[in-house]
């Protein structure tokens, strides 16, 4: 049986140009070698598996190469390069700080630095995982690192830069390595497949690269595992099965069910996923990632943040065009809350199902809902009033209903929340206080969700956008004529819906009159300062009148009726001292004086 070498070692870069995704580091080091501006201490920082140790080995190799190329790459044929390839070079020492982290190991290293190289120009020391050194070892290393011999070069590598003391950082030339992008890893895996005569689907390699999370070494390890499982043909289904990853199709189906408000379909999909052995938190995290990708596809500027293959990217763009931004953000918030509270839930399955049901009815929560109340007393509508006034005027309760205004995108005339009053036969206004429903500003048909479900079921989900446009294109309603009768009707319906009885009385006692019909100037006479302040502070009634009569410049002039202000009555003096009490009772009953003389009692003194 032949000796198998893992891909991470077999395809380890031996030149700067072979390093994947770190061109900024490779080019800087090559320029420094070419211009002879080399530092004596380097620090390579970055996550695992991105090429820190590899770049350190290539740098050490090219510095002692006897015949480097014009591009500052090692020749790989000279005696120094060959000894390095055979791990027999005496000028290049590699130290693992994870196991050699004591001050004694550093002192031994300092003793070795005293000896010049036997062959070659430099003596190079590569210290991996340098952040594992103890505090005493760092302190012992400071002097040598600051003033090393001319032939000594130190290359330090770490994954946790913040654990290195500042005095070490200030003595090194620092290079930050980037996480390797998914596209770069997929292209590198594709080159390996060509050399190994392996057929691989593009989506399969992209899934491997995504699973590696920016570490090329992890990607190569996963690649070896998949090759052992599937042989010389790597398929997308084999990859997701072996790596225990959910297929993209599940997430696309979940979003389609959310669009059509199909809660039962969501529960069935989650049941299928659970039967495949996936935990609820894995599904929720995957759904959150899917929603994040839809959010990225909403803007062409952020589309480059989508790290998927071409076919999947097209599917994301098509679905993102159908999903409203508000729905994506709301679903992301629900998924985040579900993930945060998942570990604390006693019934984790029910916890995820409740989150899915909430997502299914997000669109209903986003639709405007207006409730109105009928007036308290009956009033027969006069036949002389125009037809638009013979219907029951909408009754609104605070807070302001302007939050429910939805404007069609292609309408030039703004649609107001009060719209025109529902057309109905002439009748008397009922005096019950039960809230009655009223058509919303933007008329969305009640069977809109059913239409979406039918279209989605037939495979025509792409036509949802046209349906939404047809539902939104509704003509604007006419405004109510600005007359005193209409004004009193709307005013009465407003104060009838106020819950506070004291505030209701303040509005009820106000007297209305119109000063300027064109500009919409009203005069309101109140019984006191309290009623005046209440009307001025209430923005809901002002907005209601503006929307009902479509008078943007509508204004109030509130006055106080002085005749209704009650003058305070003088308060009776209450006797306080004993003398005052004696005088008070003496006026009420003069016999008290005779009683005093008969029993020879002294009157009280002032006190």
N, C-alpha and C positions, 0 to 999 in steps of 0.2 A: 504494500500500500504506500503510495507516494505521500510525501510530507505536505500537508495542507497548510497554506499561509493565509491568514485572514486578510481581507481586502484592505483594512486599515493600515496594515504593514506592507502588503504587497504593492499597493498603489500610493505609498507615502511619497510626497513630492521630494525631489532631489535637486530641484532648481527653483529659483525665486518665481519664475514664470509659471511653474506648475502649482503654486499655492492658490487655492480657490478662495475668492472673495476678500482678499487682503492686499489688493493692489497698492493701496496707499502706503502700507508698511514696506512692501517689497521694493517699490520704486525709491522710497526714501533711503533705505539701506544701500541699495545699489549706487545711488548718487553719492552717498557718504563715502563708500569705498572708492569710487572713481575719483573723487576730489580729495581723498585722503583727509577727510574731516571726521575721523572716527572718535567717538567717545570711549572712555575706558570702562563705563558701567552702563548697561542697558536694563530696562525693566519692561517686560512684555506683560500687559494686563488684558484680560478678557475672559469670557465664559469658557467652559470646557469644550474641547474638540474643535477649536477654530484655527489651530495651527501655530500656537505660541512656541511649543518645543520644537516643532518642525522648522520654523523660521530661525530659531536659535541654532539648530544643528547646521542648517544651510549656511548661515552667517559664519559660524566657526569653520566650516569646511572651505568656504571661498577665501577666508582671510589667510589660511595657510596653504592654499593651492599654489603650486609652482608655475602654472600656466593658465591663469583665468582667461575667459573669453572677453571679447570686447564689450559684451553686455554685462560684464561683472558676474558671470556664472561660473561655477566650478567646472574644471575640464573633465573630472571623473576618470582620468587615466593616469595621472601622476602618482608618485609614491605616497604623497600625503593623502590624496583622495582615496587611494586604494586601502591604505591602512585604516582610514576612518570608516570606510565601508565594511571592513572586516572587524570593526570594534577593537583595533589594536593600536590606535593612535595614542602616543604618550603626551601629546601637547593639548589634547582636548579631554577635559574631565567633566563628568556629569555627576551631580550630587542631588539626591532626593532629600529635601529638607523635612519631609514628613517623618522620615525615620532617622535622620541625622540632624536633630534640632537642638542639641545641647551645646553648651559653650565649649566643651572639649572637642567636638567635631569641628567647630569653626577654628579653634586654635590649631588643630591639625591641618586644616586647609591653609591657614596663614603660613604655617611652616613650609608647605609645598610651594607657595608663591615665591618664596625666597630663591628658588632654583630656576635658572633661565632655561628656555626650551632647548632640547638637544638638536632638533632639526625643525626648520620652519621659523617664521618670524614672530609668531605670537603663541602665548600659552593661555588657553581660553578655559574658563570655568563656567559651566552651565548649572545653575541651582534652580531646580524645579520646586514648585509649591513653597516659595520662600516665606510666605506669610505664616508657615508652621514653625518658624524659628522662635525660640524663647526670647524673652526680653534681654537676658544676659548675653545670649548669642548675638543678638542685634548689636548690643553695645560693644562687644568684642570685635565685631566686623566693621565698625565705623571707620577706624583709622586706616585700615588697609583699603577700604572702598574709596576713601577720600584721596589718598595718596598712594596708589598702587605703582608697581614698577612699570617701566615703559612697555614691557613685553606682555603684561598681564591685562586681560580683558574679562570682565565679569558680565554674564548674561543671566538675569534673574527673570523668572516666570511665575505668575501668580493668577489665581482666579478671584482673589479677594484683596483688592488693592487697599481698601480702607483699614485692613488689619496691620499694614506695614507702618512703622513709625515714621513721622515726618522727616527725621534726620537722614533716614535711608532714601526716602523719595527725593530729597533735595540733591542727593549725590548721584542720581541716575538720570539717564535720558529715557523718558517714558514714551512707550508706544501702546496705544489703545487698540485692541483688535475688535472688529465688529462681529456680530452674529452673522452667520452665513445665510444669505437669502435662499428662499425655497427654489427659485428659478436656477440659481447657480448650482445648488446641490443636485437638482434634477438633471441639469446638463452634464454634470460630472458623472452621475450614475449612468447616464446614457452612453458616455464615452467608454465606461467600463464594460457595459453590455456589448458594445461593438467589439471590444478586444476579446471578450470571453465568448463571443458568438451566442449571446442570449437575446431572445426576443422579449421585449417588455413594452407594455402599453404606457402611453404618456401619463394617463391618469394614475396608474399604479405607482410610477416613480414619483409623482407629485405627492401622493399620500405618504410614501416613505419619507420624503423630504419634510413634509409637515410634521410627521410624528417625531422626527429627530429634534425639532425645536431649536434650530439654528446651529446644531453641532454636527459637523460632517463625520466625525468618528462614529457617532451614534447612528447616522444614516448608513454608513458602510456596514456596521454590525447588523442592522435590521436587514440590509440587502443580502448579506450572507445567509441569514435565517430564512428569508423568503426563497432564495435559490435552493436551499436544502429542502424546502417544502414542495416547491413547484417545478424544480428542474430547470431546464433551459427556456422555459416560457413563463413569463411573469404576467399574470392577468390581474385586473383590478379587483375582481371578486375574491381571488386567492389572497390578495394583500389585506383587504378589510376583514376577511375571515380569520387570517392568521394573527393579525394585530388587534383583533377585537375592537374594530372601529365601525360605527354606524354609517350606513350608506347615505349619500347626499339625498337620495330620493325620499327618504323618510322625512327629512326636514322640509323639503319642498312640498310634500303632501300635507304636512302640518300647517304650513302657512296658507296653503290653498283652503284647507278646512277652516282656518280662522277667517279668511276673507268671506267665505260663504256662511259663516256662523253655524257650522256643523259640529256641534259639541260631541255628538255621538261618534262621529268619525275620528275625532281627536282621541277619545277614550279607547277606541278600538286600535288605533295606531300605537298608542302607548302600551296596550296589552301585548301587541305583537313584539314590540321592542323588549318588554320585560320577559317574554317567553324565550327570547334569544339569549338571555343571561345578562343583559345590560342593567346596571343599577340606575335608579332614578336621577342621581346627581350627574352621572355621565350624560344622560339624555338632556337634562336641563342645561348643562354647560355647552353641549353641542348645539342646542337650539339657540342659546344666547349668542354663540359664535356665528350661527347662520343669520340671525337678525342683525348682528353687527355687520356682516358682509352686505346685507341688503342696504343698510344705512350708508355704507361706503359707496355703493353703486348709485346712490341718489345724486351724487355730484361727480362730474367728469374729472374734476381736479383731484379727488380722492380715490379714483378708480384704480390707481397704481398700487394702492394699499391692499388690494385683493390678491392673495397669493394662492391662486388655483389655476388649473389648466384652462386652455382656450374654450373647450366645450362647456365646462362648468361655469366659466365666466359669462358666457352667453346666456345660460339659464338664469344666472343671478340677475343679469341686466333686464331680462324679460320680466322676471317676477318683481323686481324693484320698481318697474314702471307701473305695476298694478297696485302696489301696496302704498297707502298714504303714509306720509312721514309721521303723523300723529300716532297712527296705529303701531308703527315700528318702535317708536320711543316708548309708548305705553307697554307694549309687549316686552321690551327689554327691561323695563322697570319691574314688571311682574316676575320675569325670569330671574332677575338679580335678587329680588326678595325671597323667591323660592329657594335659590341656591344658598343664601345666607342662613336661612332658618331650617334648612333640610336636616341638619344633624340634630336639631332640637325637637324635631317632629316625632311623636310616638308612632304615628301611622304614616310612614314615608310615601307609600303609594297614594294614599288619599291626599297627601300634601301636594304631590305633583299634579294629580288629577284636578284639584281645585284651582291650581294655577292655570291649567289648560282651559278650564271652563271660563275663568275670568278673561283669558285671551279671546275666547270665542265670542264674547259679547262686548268687546271693547268698542266696536262701532256703534252699538246702541247707546253706550255711555257718552259717546262724543256727539250724538245728535241732540239738537236743542229741544227742550221740553218746556212748554209754557202752560201754566194752569191759571184759570181765571175764576172769579167768583161772581155770582149774580147779585143784583141790588137787593136791599132788605125789604123794600116796600113796593107795592104795585104802582105802576104809572102807565096810563094809556098813552100811546104815542099819537101825536096829532097828525092828521092826514096831510097838513101843510108842510110837514118836515120832508126834506128830500128822501128818496128811497134808500140812500146809503145810511140814513139815520134811523130807519124803521127796524133795523136789526138790532140785536142785543150788542151793545158796545163791549169790547173786551175789557175785562177787569183784571188788574195786575196788582200784585202785592210786592212790597220791597223784599230784597234788594233790587237795584236797577236791573231791568231785563236786557240792557244793552249788550250783556255778555253773550246772549243767545243769537245775536245778529250774525247771519251767514250771507255773504255776498257771492253771487255767481261770478265766475271768473270772466265771462264774456259780456256781462251786463254793464252798461254805462250808467243806468239809473239805479241808485242804491235802494235796496229793499229794507224796509224798516221792520222792527219787531211787532209793531201794532197792525201792520198791513191793513187791508180793508176788512170791514166787519162781515161776518158770514152772511151770505144771502139766505133769507128765510121769510116765510109769509108773515104778514102783519099780525102781531099778537101782543098781548100784555106781558110786561116783564114780571117774572115770578120773584117772590120775595124770599126764597129759601137761600141759605148761606152755603149750600153744598158747592164745592168747586166743579166747574164744568170744563170739559176739554175744548181746546181751540186749535184750529189749523196752525201749523208752525209757519215761520217766515219762508223757508225754502221747502216747497212741497215735495217730499220724498214718498213715493207710493209705499203702502204697507207691505206689499208683496215683493219689495225690492230684494230682500235676502233670499226669497224662494227663487226668484229669477236667477240670482247669482249661483245658487246651488244647482239649478237645472243646467245652466251653461257649463259650470265646472264639471258636472257629471257627464256631459256630452263631449268634453274635451275642448270646449270653446272658452276657456278662461281668459284668453287674450282679448275677448270682446267686452270685458267688464268695463274698460275705460269708456267705450262708446255709450254703454248703458248709463254710466254715471253722468256723462255730459247731457244725455237726453233728459235725465231726471232733474238736472240743475237748471236747465234752460226754461225758466218759468217767467212770464211777464210780471213786471212790478205792479202793485195795486195802487189805486188812486187814494189820495188823502181825504180825510173827513173835512167838510166845510167848517171854517172857523167862525162859529156863531155862539151866542151866549147860551142857547139851549143845549147845543152839543157840549159846550164847555162844562155846564152844570151836570150833565149826564156822566161824563168821564170823571169829573171831580167827585161825584157822589159814589161812583163805583170804586174809586180808589180808596176813599176813607172807609167804605164799608168793609174792605178786605184787611184793614189794619187790625192787628190782634189786640194791641193795647187800647183799652177803653178810654183812658184819659187822653191819649193822643188822638183818638178817633173823635172825641168831643171837640178838640181844638180845631180840627179840620171841618167838622160839621157846622160849627158856628160862624165860619168865615163867609163873607159876602163877596161874590165875584162880579166883575164888570169889565168890559172891553174898552180900552182907551184908543188903541190903534189896531184896526183889523188887518192891515197889510203887513205891518212889522210884527204883529203878534204881541202887543203890549197889554198886560192884564193889570187890573187894580184889585187888590185883595184887602178887604177891611176886616180886621180881627178885633177881638174883645180885650186883648192885653198883650204885654210883651212876651209872655210865654208862648202864646199862639204864633206870634210873629217870628220868634226864634225857631220854633218847630218847623214852620213852612220854609224858612230860609235854609235850614240845615238839610231838609229832605230833598235829595237830588233825584230820587226815583220819580216823584210826581212831575218834576220839571222835564225829565227825559221822556216820560210817558206822554206828556202834552206835545213835546217837540216831535216825537215819532208819530203820534196820532194825526196831528194837523200839518206835519211837515213844515214847521216854522223853525228854521235853524236859529233865527234871531229872537226867539220868544223870550220875554223878560217879565219880571214881576215888579210891581210897586205895592208894597205892603204898608198899610196905614193902620193906626190904632183908633178905634171909635171911643172918643173921650167920654161920651155919654154913658157907655157901659162900664166905665171904670168905677168901682165902688169906693166911696170915701171912707176911710177908716173911722169907726166910732170911738169917741173918747172913752178910755178905760176908767173904771171906778177905782178910787184910791182905797187901798186895803190898809187898815190900821196895822201898824207894826209895834209901837211901844205900848206900855201899860196905860199911859196917860191918854194916848190916842184911842185906845180901845174903850176907856172909861167915858170919854166924850162921845164916842160913837153910840154906845149903848144908852147914854143919858138922853141923846136926841130921840132914840127910838122909844124910850120908856121914861118919862119925867118922874115917875113914882120912885125911881132909883135914888133921887135926891132926898126924898122924905125918909127912905130906908136908911140912908147914910146918917142923917141927923138923929134918928131914933136910936140907933145902936152906936152912935158916936164913933163912926168910922172915918178915918182920914182918907181923903182922895189921893190917888197915886201921883207921885211926882214925875217930872220928865226924866227919862233915862235913855 
